[in-house]
Amino acid sequence: MKTEIKKIRTVKTLTDALRKIKPGKCFNADKHLGKVKWNEDPLEFQKRIRDEWN
């Protein structure tokens, strides 16, 4: 999101403009932690996948 503030003359004007900015939606990665079950070592998987590029 982009908020354009033109010619801030006072600190109060800037503070008011910053208060009007609404936070966006956040992605909660914690609820997905530990859900993927690996059948092999992640490092070995990465090496195998990268080796396919050559």
C-alpha positions in Angstrom: 0.0 0.0 0.0 1.2 3.4 -0.8 0.3 6.6 1.1 1.4 9.9 -0.4 1.9 12.8 2.0 2.5 16.2 0.4 4.4 19.0 2.1 4.2 18.1 5.8 4.4 21.4 7.7 4.0 20.2 11.2 4.7 17.1 13.3 1.0 16.9 14.1 0.1 16.7 10.4 2.6 13.9 9.9 1.4 12.0 13.0 -2.2 12.3 11.9 -1.4 11.0 8.4 0.5 8.0 9.9 -2.4 7.1 12.2 -4.7 6.9 9.1 -2.6 4.1 7.6 -4.4 0.8 8.2 -2.2 -2.4 8.6 -2.6 -5.0 5.9 -3.4 -8.7 6.4 -0.5 -10.7 7.9 0.3 -14.2 7.0 0.6 -16.4 10.2 3.3 -19.0 9.3 3.3 -20.4 12.9 0.1 -22.4 12.2 1.8 -24.3 9.4 5.0 -25.0 11.4 5.8 -28.7 11.4 3.1 -29.8 9.0 5.3 -31.1 6.2 6.7 -34.5 6.9 10.0 -35.2 5.1 11.0 -38.7 4.1 14.6 -37.7 3.6 17.1 -35.2 4.9 16.2 -31.7 3.7 19.9 -31.0 2.7 20.1 -34.2 0.7 16.8 -33.2 -1.0 18.1 -29.8 -1.9 21.3 -31.2 -3.3 19.4 -33.8 -5.4 17.0 -31.1 -6.8 19.9 -28.7 -7.7 21.8 -31.5 -9.3 18.9 -32.0 -11.8 19.6 -28.5 -13.2 23.0 -29.6 -14.6 
